[in-house]
Amino acid sequence: MSKTNSNFGDVIRKQRRQLDLTQEAVAHRVNASAPYIGLLESGKRHPADHLIAKLADVLGLDKRELFLMANPAAKALIVQDSKPNDSRWDAFSQNERVRQLHKITDTEMEVLSQVALMGEVRSAEDFLFILRTIRHALEG
């Protein structure tokens, strides 16, 4: 079982306490158990993607930031680079076939363009992985 980044648990615990909520109260609101919330806060469990979105809503946190905190591997797909207009993004963004095949909306393209600005993504498949991951995290 993989450990999640301890920052994720620290953020969850800190925000829960700032809102004066118990682990039980948060668990009830996200349809989980209090011991599971405790395991998330201690970094001993990795949250399901749908739970990250629920936790963000309940705790008033940014879904994207919380998702990246819980999924450092997704963040690692993005290699920091000072070139925001990477040719990989240009090729991906101009590929109408891929956009139609994956039903990528204008809003999603804007989000992916922001991902491209964060650094150099290694391939078009990485953009699609990030898109699927974001879609999955926001479901529910």
N, C-alpha and C positions, 0 to 999 in steps of 0.2 A: 504494500500500500504506500502510495507516495505522499510525502509530506508537502504541504503547501507552504508558500512563503510566509514566514512568521509575521511580516508586515500586514498581511491580509487579516489575520486573527487579531493583531493589535488594533487595527483600524476598527474592526467590528466591535471589539470589546470597548474601546474608548468611546465610540459613537453611541453604543448602547447605554453606557453609563452616563454620558452627557444628556441623553434623553430620559434618564432615570427609569430605564426599563430593565426588568429582570431577564435572565436567559429564558425563563418560562414564557414570559410575555412575547418576546421575539419569536420563540419557537412556535407559539400558537398562531402568530400572525403570518408566518411563512410556511405553516403546515409541516413542521418538523418536531423533533423531540428536544427537550432542554439539554439532555446529555450530548446530543449531536451538536448543538450550538456551542457547548463547552469545548468539544473536540475541535470545532472550527477555530474557536478563539485561541486554543492552545497550539494550533498548527498541526494537529495530529490527524486531521482528515481534510480531504480536498472536496470543496463543495461542487455539487452538480451545477451545470451552467444555468438551468432554470432557477435554481435557488439563489444564485448570485443576483439575478435581476430582482427577485422578491426581497432579498436582504437590502439591496440598494434602495428600493422603494420604501420599505419599512423604516430604514434608518436615515433616509434623506441623503443618500450618497450618490455620486456619479456612477452610473452603471458601467461605463467604459473603463473608468479608472479602477473600479473594484474588480472588473473582469480581468484586466491586465495584471493586477496585483495577485489574483488567485491563479493566474495562468502565465507564469513567467516564460514558459516555452513559446507562447504566442508572441510575447514581446521580443523574444530572441530571434524570431523570424525576420525582424527588422534590424538591419545592420545600420548603425549610425553612420551617416555620410553627410557631407555638406552640400551635395548636389541634389536639390529638390526636384529637378526636372529630369530624372533618370530616364534613359531610353526604354527601360522595361515598363515603366508606367505609361510612357507615350504609346508603346506598342499595345499594351493591354487596353488602354482607354480608347484607342482607335479601332479596336477589333469588334465590329458590330455583330459578327457571328457569335462570339463568346457572350456578348452582352444579351443578345436575344435568347440564346440557348439557356442561360442561367437566369433570365428574367431580372436583370440588374436594373433597378430604378435609377432615376437621376439623383435622388437623395443618397442612395447607396454609392453611386459613383463619386459623389462629393465626399462622403466619408472615406472611401478608398483613396481619394486624392489627398486627403489629410494624412492618411497612413503613409502614402508615398512621400509626403513632405517630412515625415519623421526620420526617414532614412532610406537606404537602398534595400528594396525587397529583391530576393534572389530570382524569382520567376513569376510568371503569370499564375502558376498553380498556387503560389503563396498568397496572391491577391484573392484567389477563389477560396482558399482555406480560411483566410481572415474573414471574408464575406460570410461563409457558411457558419463560422464560429460566432460572429456577431448576430446573425439571424437567429441562431439557436439560443443564444443568451437572452435575446429580447423576446422570445416566445413566451407565452404564458400570460 
